[in-house]
Amino acid sequence: MLFSAPAGFGKTTAMAAMAQARGLAGSVVAWFSLSPEDDDPSRFFLQLIEALSAAIPGLGEDALGYLQNTMRVPVAAVMESLLVDLAQHEQPLLLVLDDLHLIHDVELLSGLNRLVKFAPAGFALAVGSRSQPALNLATWRAKELLLEVGSQELRLTKSETRDYLDRGGLHLDDAALAALHGHTEGWMVGVHLASLWLRHQPQASQQMAEMGGDQAAVGDYLLRSVFEQLSVEMQEVLLALGVARQLSGDLANALTGRQDGQRLLERLEAMQLFLLPLDRERQWYRFHNLFADFLRARLKERDPERLNQLHFNASLWFTNHHMQNLAIEHACLAEDPQMLAALVDGCGLELINRGQLNLIHRWRQHVPNEIAERFPVLVLADVWTRAAELSLPEANGMLDELLARWGKDKSEGPLGDNMLAILAIKAVLALQKDDLETCVSLARKVEAQLGQHTAFLEVAMLIIGALAQVMLAQPEQARRLLALAQQRKHFLEGRYLDMQLANVEILLCLEQGQIKQAQLRFEQLRARLIPWFGEKSRALVLPTITEALIAYHQARLEGVEKRLSWALATVDVINPIDLYAQGMLSLARTQCMQDKPKEALASLVLMQNLAARNQSWRFYAQAAGDEIALILQEPAPDRVKRAEQRFQSVDWNKLAANYRHMAFNPVLWVQGLTRIRLQQARAHYSEALHEITQLRGQLQNGWHGLQRLHLDLLAALSYQRLGYQERAQTLLVQCLISAEREGVRSLFIEEGEAIRLLLQNLEAAERQPALQGFVRGLLAIWPGQGARKSLEVLEEGLTEREREVVLLAAKGMSNDEIGQQLALALGTVKWHLHNIYEKLKVRNRTQAIRRARELGLLQS
């Protein structure tokens, strides 16, 4: 039900009457009057859940968990949780949202659309708004789910105007009534104001004629007239009370200097001076927006200094009563940047934990730089803004300056929460810059003082440190930090850090080559935590990349490109560059496997640009290595020459120097792997084996499982080409056993046609059913581009007779039947088949048929 009309048409009164009628009919009613501060997901849901739980005790308790310890409120997940709770409540429920025009947040409006779409039977939503809200109104109209009450329906007729005035004891003659109705056009507030004013006018008809015809002008005239009829004392009281967004008796005393605040508010309500109760107990009130705006404008015009002082007093009162958001809003309106900065700094960490960084940023705009620089949380807001714009060097410089100022003489003592917040953001930025040592160093500072700070910040720092340890190939240290994070996490109710911790554990499995264990852990994560977040929530970016990495290793490519494209396009400062780079690399490799070389090259170029911009040279090396591998798989005759030129264009030693402190140098690994591929492409297989032996020395025991498998696979290829068939086959079988155990497939496909031919040869000879099934499954999903490109490198194509022979063989004919069909002797048929095997580089009839089918040779 949409009640949409300008201010003063009685929307709230109409909804209140409807709510009362529904309550009498057996419905439960929840009422939420919105304010400008509620245009924030965290505050909106806190207020909404409070209203719903007041009507239905316990409703929304689970949803509250989403609002705690999260960098960003998952709107869709909170709404989904509320829908689940609503579905379990059988009694009809009416939810009233008054003044919805104050909400502009796109996610909140989308959440309300979802509420209407999936609400259970018996649920009704009533919305009051000065304008048409950005909801799915057209869809609701088409489905007959929407009842609209607009200004035309809310206007009082002349007869209703007379009844209203009569009830108030004001009886006008026909001429005066016609004049009043003509000027107000049934505008409810206008009629009410006129009734207050006319009580003191001896000649109503004459006074009506002086009003004019413009509704806004009429309203202003009437407001001014009604106000000026009051005693001077009452005018001063109203001007003082009008500054507050909501009023209690005690706050009224603080603003007016009186001692009878509660009785005063009740008296104003009885006088019908637009004071509206906000609760049944009448502990809280607010003025009608029209009257409040009038009072504030009047006071600002008459005495702006008093207006600021009253806002200051209100801010002080809300501060003392622990209502921080209202305290800050009034400090803002008081134009007191010093007080505003102090208040925001005082509750800043709580706001950060609740995911309300946007509020801090908004308030920061009202504080001059020379004041803001003295308050850590405001500086952090500036840092985060720069970081969100990916101006990482500038943001990091600001943090260093802040640490220098606030870190003096605190190196030995415990860190304060403000200092820890600074260090947490510094750790996040360090991840973005691929500065892993800084991440580890900062995590150690927290580890040494564990339990002395906000659990949210401690857990965040430990997770960041653990992720850095994973990237540095230090599994034991990573596990220790993850265990500590798990212990501290028990003090948190939010799910955001829980999900990120689980994500790091999955990455640890992937780095060890434990793909099936990673998949199992991800399925647990999917079932336990992911449903709590919206489908397109930024919080799901990292798990989406992780899931895609697992799927890529297992060559389950369906949907991988789409998922990765979304995740990589959702840039967020809290996402580490390492995972972005791995995602971009997997995206390029997926595109390559799907016969999209141009798209793959574009992804690799983007990755190189990202790495160069952040001076993360190990990712640049990875992208360059994959680019060279892509060139080597092209059918062009000059591919080896171009690949060598690209290899020579990279200053590998300079890039590797950035990682000389690491036990496993990622640049030297990529350089060695690329050199092996180039040597094999030039048929220098002995040199390739020597390079493989050198690279093995870099690998760590219990780690680098996939890297070890990769080297064994390339070694098997070199042995086979050198004629050591038995050794090659033994090594290949060992690779396949390890790969089958973990479900790894993409690693074979990455090396292209040469490995494919090795697997085809093994398929016919292998006698282990499980291994043979794995090889067949691997060949069955092998992309077609490798086979099509290999046409270019066939030394000699099939003759027409050979094509006829293989075509008949593919139809299931025996050699005798082929001979009879083509009028050939049996020995001639065998001779043709022998030539076919040689040309197609296969060993038997089954392999020849499959190979010919892939090459398109069986098409008539």
CORRARA-V188114 format. One line per field, one symbol per residue. ss: DSSP state (H for helix, E for strand, - for the rest). A space follows every 50 residues. Layout:
BEGIN
ss = ???
END
This chain:
BEGIN
ss = -EEE------HHHHHHHHHHHHHH---EEEEEE--HHH--HHHHHHHHHH HHHHH-----HHHHHHH-------HHHHHHHHHHHHH-----EEEEEE-H HH---HHHHHHHHHHHHH----EEEEEEE-------HHHHHH-----EEE HHHH---HHHHHHHHHH------HHHHHHHHHHH---HHHHHHHHHHH-- ---HHHHHH-----HHHHHHHHHHHHHHH--HHHHHHHHHH-----E-HH HHHHHH----HHHHHHHHHH----EEE-------EEE-HHHHHHHHHHHH HH-HHHHHHHHHHHHHHHHH---HHHHHHHHHH---HHHHHHHHHHHHHH HHH---HHHHHHHH----HHHH---HHHHHHHHHHHHH---HHHHHHHHH HHHHHH----------HHHHHHHHHHHHHHHH---HHHHHHHHHHHHH-- ----HHHHHHHHHHHHHHHHH---HHHHHHHHHHHHHHH------HHHHH HHHHHHHHHHH---HHHHHHHHHHHHHH-HHH-----HHHHHHHHHHHHH HHH------HHHHHHHHHH-------HHHHHHHHHHHHHHHHH---HHHH HHHHHHHHHHHHH---HHHHHHHHHHHHHHHH------HHHHHHHHHH-- -HHHHHH--------HHHHHHHHHHHHHHHH---HHHHHHHHHHHH---- ----HHHHHHHHHHHHHHHHH---HHHHHHHHHHHHHHHHHH---HHHHH --HHHHHHHHHHHHH---HHHHHHHHHHHH----HHHHHHHHH------H HHHHHHHHHH----HHHHHHHH---HHHHHHHHHHHHHHH----HHHHHH HHHH------
END
